[in-house]
């Protein structure tokens, strides 16, 4: 029953993303253009520029339903006499979580940017366009919500929930951390081989921190901050900073 639960939760969330990412990566490898000449957009418009309210409605709906797997795992933990607090997904230590998450974001975010730039120069990654939203007043708020959604969805499921369930299935901490990190790396592989290995390292670091402190909230904060900087920063920097891929400098 527990194995089936884990497989169903992942099939409804990040395992599905991993399969889609693998297919996308194969498509990129077999395309006539080199990887560095291809672009992967993380957050894009869902309607024509002249229909902003339709686009906004679709953006908000996708955000709401993307959180369904998180609600599901919290429900399942309550069914098994656990709760969100079991994995540290709560607001009982806001100061420490925010401070620790900010420090982790600075460390991982800086390293991730370096990995991306180097792998791009080596032709191992596509050009990542964090945002290709049309220029509407709500673009930045939607990007902020997307960043928080990514932080909550990924860290609650791929670290907190998955590590908890693999523990109950008798997996060793190292084996569970490797499985979690490989899953994280795989659903980012559409960005290229360089980002696959970068996210693999990020996953191992996040799993180690979760094991040490028993809380997923600092990871949620860190991931959200990293994506906020990437998404919102792309709006103001790409096209204006020569050393960023996609700026045309």
Secondary structure, DSSP 8 states (H G I E B T S, - for coil): -HHHHHHHHHHTTHHHHHHHHHHHHHHHHTSSS-GGG-EEEEEE-SS-TT-HHHHHHHHHHHHHHHTHHHHHHHHHHHHTT--GGGGT-SSTTHHHHHHHHHHHHHHHHHHHHHHHHHHHHTT-B-EEEEEE--S-TTHHHHHHHHHHHHHHHHIIIIIIIHHHHHHHTT--HHHHHHHHHHHHHHTTGGGBHHHHHHHHHHHHHHHHHHHHH--SHHHHHHHHHHHHHHHHHHHHHTTT-TTSTTS--
